[in-house]
Amino acid sequence: MNRIYGILAFALPAGLYGAGRTAAVCLFFAVLYAVARADKRTMKIPDKLVWTALGIGLFSIPLFPEIGLPERMLGMCSASLLLLGIALCVPGAFGGGDIKLMAACGLFLGWRYSLLALGIAVFAGAAYGIRLLAAGKADRKTQIAFGPFLCIGMAAAVLWGEQILSVLW
């Protein structure tokens, strides 16, 4: 199953973007895949993956000029500051890796897609948590890795962000 996800991570962007853009999106998806696996296994997002995501965001600036620098800077702040605020109010709600990941990926996504990705992640994570509760595999105190859901949200925002936002707005 992991190979299928890997193939999809590289095949889907090829139909949407040119060569340079496809390379940036594929690198971004590769980092998201690595983050999801690491966080699921260890409940930690390695800083080297966060720095790699930030580097891909910098690399993408000339490739996606329609996402201006102000939008990218807001992308670094919008979702990550929301997560930070929640983490400060509810200790243990989110880890530092989740917050740093959203900031780094916000440079790639811009503010609209960052907030969309966070929204998708919250719904996906909640659905997973409800499923675990209903199956008796978790209780309300059980912690789950949120990084994989952030990665799902970010991938969905990259692939279908405009379509989703056009339906919502």
CYANA upper distance limits for C-alpha pairs under 8 A (distance plus 0.5 A):
  1 MET  CA      5 TYR  CA      7.05
  2 ASN  CA      6 GLY  CA      6.74
  3 ARG  CA      7 ILE  CA      6.62
  4 ILE  CA      8 LEU  CA      6.65
  5 TYR  CA      9 ALA  CA      6.56
  6 GLY  CA     10 PHE  CA      7.17
  6 GLY  CA     30 ALA  CA      8.19
  6 GLY  CA     33 TYR  CA      8.21
  7 ILE  CA     11 ALA  CA      6.44
  8 LEU  CA     12 LEU  CA      6.20
  9 ALA  CA     13 PRO  CA      7.83
  9 ALA  CA     26 CYS  CA      6.97
  9 ALA  CA     29 PHE  CA      6.28
  9 ALA  CA     30 ALA  CA      7.58
 10 PHE  CA     14 ALA  CA      7.44
 10 PHE  CA     26 CYS  CA      5.78
 10 PHE  CA     29 PHE  CA      8.03
 11 ALA  CA     15 GLY  CA      7.79
 12 LEU  CA     16 LEU  CA      7.66
 12 LEU  CA    159 LEU  CA      8.35
 13 PRO  CA     17 TYR  CA      6.61
 13 PRO  CA     22 THR  CA      6.13
 13 PRO  CA     25 VAL  CA      7.02
 13 PRO  CA     26 CYS  CA      7.38
 13 PRO  CA    159 LEU  CA      7.81
 14 ALA  CA     18 GLY  CA      7.64
 14 ALA  CA     19 ALA  CA      8.15
 14 ALA  CA     22 THR  CA      6.04
 16 LEU  CA     22 THR  CA      8.25
 17 TYR  CA     21 ARG  CA      6.06
 17 TYR  CA     22 THR  CA      5.83
 18 GLY  CA     22 THR  CA      6.23
 19 ALA  CA     23 ALA  CA      6.64
 20 GLY  CA     24 ALA  CA      6.87
 20 GLY  CA     63 LEU  CA      7.22
 21 ARG  CA     25 VAL  CA      6.65
 21 ARG  CA     60 SER  CA      8.05
 21 ARG  CA     63 LEU  CA      6.44
 21 ARG  CA     64 PHE  CA      7.87
 22 THR  CA     26 CYS  CA      6.41
 23 ALA  CA     27 LEU  CA      6.59
 24 ALA  CA     28 PHE  CA      6.61
 24 ALA  CA     56 ILE  CA      7.15
 24 ALA  CA     59 PHE  CA      7.87
 24 ALA  CA     60 SER  CA      6.73
 25 VAL  CA     29 PHE  CA      6.55
 26 CYS  CA     30 ALA  CA      6.55
 27 LEU  CA     31 VAL  CA      6.81
 27 LEU  CA     56 ILE  CA      7.67
 28 PHE  CA     32 LEU  CA      6.77
 28 PHE  CA     53 ALA  CA      7.05
 28 PHE  CA     56 ILE  CA      7.00
 29 PHE  CA     33 TYR  CA      6.57
 29 PHE  CA    155 ALA  CA      7.37
 30 ALA  CA     34 ALA  CA      6.75
 31 VAL  CA     35 VAL  CA      6.54
 31 VAL  CA     49 LEU  CA      6.97
 31 VAL  CA     52 THR  CA      7.81
 31 VAL  CA     53 ALA  CA      7.04
 32 LEU  CA     36 ALA  CA      6.58
 32 LEU  CA    151 CYS  CA      5.81
 32 LEU  CA    155 ALA  CA      8.35
 33 TYR  CA     37 ARG  CA      6.77
 33 TYR  CA    151 CYS  CA      7.78
 34 ALA  CA     38 ALA  CA      6.57
 34 ALA  CA     49 LEU  CA      8.15
 35 VAL  CA     39 ASP  CA      6.44
 35 VAL  CA     45 ILE  CA      6.54
 35 VAL  CA     46 PRO  CA      8.05
 35 VAL  CA     49 LEU  CA      7.20
 35 VAL  CA    147 GLY  CA      7.31
 35 VAL  CA    148 PRO  CA      7.60
 35 VAL  CA    151 CYS  CA      8.03
 36 ALA  CA     40 LYS  CA      6.47
 36 ALA  CA    147 GLY  CA      6.16
 36 ALA  CA    148 PRO  CA      4.62
 36 ALA  CA    149 PHE  CA      8.30
 36 ALA  CA    151 CYS  CA      6.90
 37 ARG  CA     41 ARG  CA      6.70
 37 ARG  CA    148 PRO  CA      7.82
 38 ALA  CA     42 THR  CA      6.41
 38 ALA  CA     43 MET  CA      7.78
 38 ALA  CA     44 LYS  CA      7.21
 38 ALA  CA     45 ILE  CA      6.82
 38 ALA  CA     46 PRO  CA      8.06
 39 ASP  CA     43 MET  CA      4.94
 39 ASP  CA     44 LYS  CA      5.31
 39 ASP  CA     45 ILE  CA      5.82
 39 ASP  CA    145 ALA  CA      6.46
 39 ASP  CA    146 PHE  CA      8.24
 39 ASP  CA    147 GLY  CA      6.36
 39 ASP  CA    148 PRO  CA      7.37
 40 LYS  CA     44 LYS  CA      8.47
 40 LYS  CA    145 ALA  CA      6.12
 40 LYS  CA    147 GLY  CA      7.99
 40 LYS  CA    148 PRO  CA      7.28
 43 MET  CA    144 ILE  CA      8.19
 43 MET  CA    145 ALA  CA      5.92
 44 LYS  CA     95 GLY  CA      8.41
 44 LYS  CA     97 GLY  CA      7.01
 45 ILE  CA     49 LEU  CA      7.75
 45 ILE  CA     50 VAL  CA      8.05
 45 ILE  CA     97 GLY  CA      5.51
 45 ILE  CA     98 ASP  CA      7.68
 45 ILE  CA    101 LEU  CA      8.41
 45 ILE  CA    147 GLY  CA      7.85
 46 PRO  CA     50 VAL  CA      7.24
 46 PRO  CA     97 GLY  CA      7.77
 47 ASP  CA     51 TRP  CA      6.63
 47 ASP  CA     97 GLY  CA      7.93
 48 LYS  CA     52 THR  CA      6.59
 49 LEU  CA     53 ALA  CA      6.67
 50 VAL  CA     54 LEU  CA      6.80
 50 VAL  CA     97 GLY  CA      8.38
 50 VAL  CA    100 LYS  CA      7.24
 50 VAL  CA    101 LEU  CA      5.93
 50 VAL  CA    104 ALA  CA      6.75
 51 TRP  CA     55 GLY  CA      6.70
 51 TRP  CA    104 ALA  CA      7.74
 52 THR  CA     56 ILE  CA      6.75
 53 ALA  CA     57 GLY  CA      6.71
 53 ALA  CA    101 LEU  CA      8.17
 53 ALA  CA    104 ALA  CA      6.36
 53 ALA  CA    105 CYS  CA      6.43
 54 LEU  CA     58 LEU  CA      6.88
 54 LEU  CA    104 ALA  CA      5.09
 54 LEU  CA    105 CYS  CA      6.83
 54 LEU  CA    107 LEU  CA      7.32
 54 LEU  CA    108 PHE  CA      8.14
 55 GLY  CA     59 PHE  CA      6.64
 56 ILE  CA     60 SER  CA      6.56
 56 ILE  CA    108 PHE  CA      7.56
 57 GLY  CA     61 ILE  CA      7.15
 57 GLY  CA    104 ALA  CA      7.80
 57 GLY  CA    105 CYS  CA      7.16
 57 GLY  CA    106 GLY  CA      8.35
 57 GLY  CA    107 LEU  CA      5.53
 57 GLY  CA    108 PHE  CA      4.58
 57 GLY  CA    109 LEU  CA      8.38
 58 LEU  CA    107 LEU  CA      7.63
 58 LEU  CA    108 PHE  CA      7.85
 59 PHE  CA     63 LEU  CA      8.03
 60 SER  CA     64 PHE  CA      6.47
 60 SER  CA    108 PHE  CA      7.02
 61 ILE  CA     65 PRO  CA      6.68
 61 ILE  CA     67 ILE  CA      8.15
 61 ILE  CA     68 GLY  CA      8.43
 61 ILE  CA     69 LEU  CA      8.17
 61 ILE  CA    108 PHE  CA      8.13
 67 ILE  CA     71 GLU  CA      6.76
 67 ILE  CA     72 ARG  CA      7.19
 67 ILE  CA    109 LEU  CA      8.48
 67 ILE  CA    110 GLY  CA      7.00
 68 GLY  CA     72 ARG  CA      6.79
 69 LEU  CA     73 MET  CA      6.61
 70 PRO  CA     74 LEU  CA      6.67
 71 GLU  CA     75 GLY  CA      6.52
 71 GLU  CA    110 GLY  CA      5.58
 71 GLU  CA    111 TRP  CA      6.25
 72 ARG  CA     76 MET  CA      6.84
 72 ARG  CA    106 GLY  CA      6.76
 72 ARG  CA    107 LEU  CA      5.16
 72 ARG  CA    108 PHE  CA      7.28
 72 ARG  CA    109 LEU  CA      7.29
 72 ARG  CA    110 GLY  CA      4.67
 72 ARG  CA    111 TRP  CA      6.86
 73 MET  CA     77 CYS  CA      7.10
 73 MET  CA    106 GLY  CA      7.94
 73 MET  CA    107 LEU  CA      6.77
 73 MET  CA    110 GLY  CA      7.70
 73 MET  CA    111 TRP  CA      8.25
 74 LEU  CA     78 SER  CA      6.21
 74 LEU  CA    106 GLY  CA      8.10
 74 LEU  CA    110 GLY  CA      7.14
 74 LEU  CA    111 TRP  CA      5.76
 75 GLY  CA     79 ALA  CA      7.55
 75 GLY  CA    103 ALA  CA      7.61
 75 GLY  CA    105 CYS  CA      8.38
 75 GLY  CA    106 GLY  CA      4.59
 75 GLY  CA    107 LEU  CA      6.32
 75 GLY  CA    108 PHE  CA      8.48
 75 GLY  CA    109 LEU  CA      7.02
 75 GLY  CA    110 GLY  CA      4.65
 75 GLY  CA    111 TRP  CA      3.99
 75 GLY  CA    112 ARG  CA      7.67
 75 GLY  CA    113 TYR  CA      8.27
 75 GLY  CA    114 SER  CA      6.30
 75 GLY  CA    115 LEU  CA      8.42
 76 MET  CA     80 SER  CA      7.22
 76 MET  CA    102 MET  CA      7.37
 76 MET  CA    103 ALA  CA      4.62
 76 MET  CA    104 ALA  CA      6.67
 76 MET  CA    105 CYS  CA      7.47
 76 MET  CA    106 GLY  CA      4.63
 76 MET  CA    107 LEU  CA      5.88
 76 MET  CA    110 GLY  CA      7.79
 76 MET  CA    111 TRP  CA      7.72
 77 CYS  CA     81 LEU  CA      6.07
 77 CYS  CA    103 ALA  CA      6.56
 77 CYS  CA    106 GLY  CA      7.85
 77 CYS  CA    111 TRP  CA      8.39
 78 SER  CA     82 LEU  CA      6.99
 78 SER  CA    106 GLY  CA      8.49
 78 SER  CA    111 TRP  CA      6.65
 78 SER  CA    114 SER  CA      7.75
 78 SER  CA    115 LEU  CA      7.39
 79 ALA  CA     83 LEU  CA      6.79
 79 ALA  CA    102 MET  CA      6.85
 79 ALA  CA    103 ALA  CA      7.79
 79 ALA  CA    106 GLY  CA      8.28
 79 ALA  CA    111 TRP  CA      8.17
 79 ALA  CA    114 SER  CA      6.48
 79 ALA  CA    115 LEU  CA      5.98
 79 ALA  CA    118 LEU  CA      7.04
 80 SER  CA     84 LEU  CA      6.58
 80 SER  CA     98 ASP  CA      8.50
 80 SER  CA     99 ILE  CA      5.47
 80 SER  CA    100 LYS  CA      7.43
 80 SER  CA    101 LEU  CA      8.43
 80 SER  CA    102 MET  CA      5.65
 80 SER  CA    103 ALA  CA      5.70
 81 LEU  CA     85 GLY  CA      6.49
 81 LEU  CA     99 ILE  CA      8.06
 82 LEU  CA     86 ILE  CA      6.80
 83 LEU  CA     87 ALA  CA      6.53
 83 LEU  CA     94 PHE  CA      7.33
 83 LEU  CA     98 ASP  CA      8.34
 83 LEU  CA     99 ILE  CA      6.45
 84 LEU  CA     88 LEU  CA      6.61
 84 LEU  CA     94 PHE  CA      8.29
 84 LEU  CA     99 ILE  CA      6.78
 85 GLY  CA     89 CYS  CA      6.77
 86 ILE  CA     90 VAL  CA      6.28
 86 ILE  CA     93 ALA  CA      7.44
 86 ILE  CA     94 PHE  CA      8.12
 87 ALA  CA     91 PRO  CA      5.85
 87 ALA  CA     92 GLY  CA      6.88
 87 ALA  CA     93 ALA  CA      5.79
 87 ALA  CA     94 PHE  CA      5.91
 87 ALA  CA     95 GLY  CA      7.95
 94 PHE  CA     98 ASP  CA      6.90
 94 PHE  CA     99 ILE  CA      7.89
 94 PHE  CA    146 PHE  CA      7.99
 95 GLY  CA     99 ILE  CA      7.26
 96 GLY  CA    100 LYS  CA      6.61
 97 GLY  CA    101 LEU  CA      6.36
 98 ASP  CA    102 MET  CA      6.77
 98 ASP  CA    146 PHE  CA      7.65
 98 ASP  CA    147 GLY  CA      6.49
 98 ASP  CA    150 LEU  CA      8.32
 99 ILE  CA    103 ALA  CA      6.88
100 LYS  CA    104 ALA  CA      6.64
101 LEU  CA    105 CYS  CA      6.47
102 MET  CA    106 GLY  CA      6.28
102 MET  CA    114 SER  CA      7.81
102 MET  CA    150 LEU  CA      8.41
103 ALA  CA    107 LEU  CA      7.56
104 ALA  CA    108 PHE  CA      8.05
105 CYS  CA    109 LEU  CA      6.68
105 CYS  CA    114 SER  CA      8.14
106 GLY  CA    110 GLY  CA      5.80
106 GLY  CA    111 TRP  CA      7.01
106 GLY  CA    113 TYR  CA      8.45
106 GLY  CA    114 SER  CA      6.08
109 LEU  CA    113 TYR  CA      5.91
109 LEU  CA    114 SER  CA      6.29
109 LEU  CA    154 MET  CA      8.45
109 LEU  CA    158 VAL  CA      7.91
110 GLY  CA    114 SER  CA      6.55
111 TRP  CA    115 LEU  CA      6.65
112 ARG  CA    116 LEU  CA      6.68
113 TYR  CA    117 ALA  CA      6.33
113 TYR  CA    154 MET  CA      7.97
113 TYR  CA    157 ALA  CA      6.08
113 TYR  CA    158 VAL  CA      7.89
113 TYR  CA    161 GLY  CA      6.96
114 SER  CA    118 LEU  CA      6.71
114 SER  CA    154 MET  CA      7.64
114 SER  CA    157 ALA  CA      8.29
115 LEU  CA    119 GLY  CA      6.69
116 LEU  CA    120 ILE  CA      6.71
116 LEU  CA    153 GLY  CA      7.83
116 LEU  CA    154 MET  CA      8.47
116 LEU  CA    157 ALA  CA      6.97
116 LEU  CA    161 GLY  CA      7.99
116 LEU  CA    165 LEU  CA      8.45
117 ALA  CA    121 ALA  CA      6.55
117 ALA  CA    150 LEU  CA      7.14
117 ALA  CA    152 ILE  CA      8.25
117 ALA  CA    153 GLY  CA      4.54
117 ALA  CA    154 MET  CA      5.19
117 ALA  CA    155 ALA  CA      8.33
117 ALA  CA    156 ALA  CA      7.62
117 ALA  CA    157 ALA  CA      6.11
118 LEU  CA    122 VAL  CA      6.63
118 LEU  CA    150 LEU  CA      6.83
118 LEU  CA    153 GLY  CA      6.76
118 LEU  CA    154 MET  CA      8.15
119 GLY  CA    123 PHE  CA      6.87
119 GLY  CA    153 GLY  CA      7.90
120 ILE  CA    124 ALA  CA      6.54
120 ILE  CA    149 PHE  CA      8.34
120 ILE  CA    150 LEU  CA      8.30
120 ILE  CA    152 ILE  CA      8.20
120 ILE  CA    153 GLY  CA      5.38
121 ALA  CA    125 GLY  CA      6.33
121 ALA  CA    146 PHE  CA      8.36
121 ALA  CA    149 PHE  CA      5.13
121 ALA  CA    150 LEU  CA      5.38
121 ALA  CA    151 CYS  CA      8.17
121 ALA  CA    152 ILE  CA      7.13
121 ALA  CA    153 GLY  CA      5.37
122 VAL  CA    126 ALA  CA      6.45
122 VAL  CA    149 PHE  CA      7.88
122 VAL  CA    150 LEU  CA      8.47
123 PHE  CA    127 ALA  CA      6.57
124 ALA  CA    128 TYR  CA      6.71
124 ALA  CA    149 PHE  CA      6.73
125 GLY  CA    129 GLY  CA      6.60
125 GLY  CA    146 PHE  CA      7.31
125 GLY  CA    149 PHE  CA      6.34
126 ALA  CA    130 ILE  CA      6.56
127 ALA  CA    131 ARG  CA      6.67
128 TYR  CA    132 LEU  CA      6.76
129 GLY  CA    133 LEU  CA      6.67
129 GLY  CA    138 ALA  CA      8.40
129 GLY  CA    144 ILE  CA      8.46
130 ILE  CA    134 ALA  CA      6.52
131 ARG  CA    135 ALA  CA      6.63
132 LEU  CA    136 GLY  CA      6.69
132 LEU  CA    137 LYS  CA      5.61
132 LEU  CA    138 ALA  CA      5.93
133 LEU  CA    137 LYS  CA      6.54
133 LEU  CA    138 ALA  CA      5.61
133 LEU  CA    139 ASP  CA      6.39
133 LEU  CA    140 ARG  CA      8.14
138 ALA  CA    142 THR  CA      6.22
146 PHE  CA    150 LEU  CA      6.89
147 GLY  CA    151 CYS  CA      6.68
148 PRO  CA    152 ILE  CA      6.74
149 PHE  CA    153 GLY  CA      6.63
150 LEU  CA    154 MET  CA      6.62
151 CYS  CA    155 ALA  CA      6.57
152 ILE  CA    156 ALA  CA      6.59
153 GLY  CA    157 ALA  CA      6.58
154 MET  CA    158 VAL  CA      6.73
155 ALA  CA    159 LEU  CA      6.69
156 ALA  CA    160 TRP  CA      6.08
156 ALA  CA    161 GLY  CA      7.09
157 ALA  CA    161 GLY  CA      4.58
157 ALA  CA    162 GLU  CA      8.31
160 TRP  CA    164 ILE  CA      6.62
161 GLY  CA    165 LEU  CA      6.48
162 GLU  CA    166 SER  CA      6.47
163 GLN  CA    167 VAL  CA      6.93
164 ILE  CA    168 LEU  CA      6.81
165 LEU  CA    169 TRP  CA      6.32
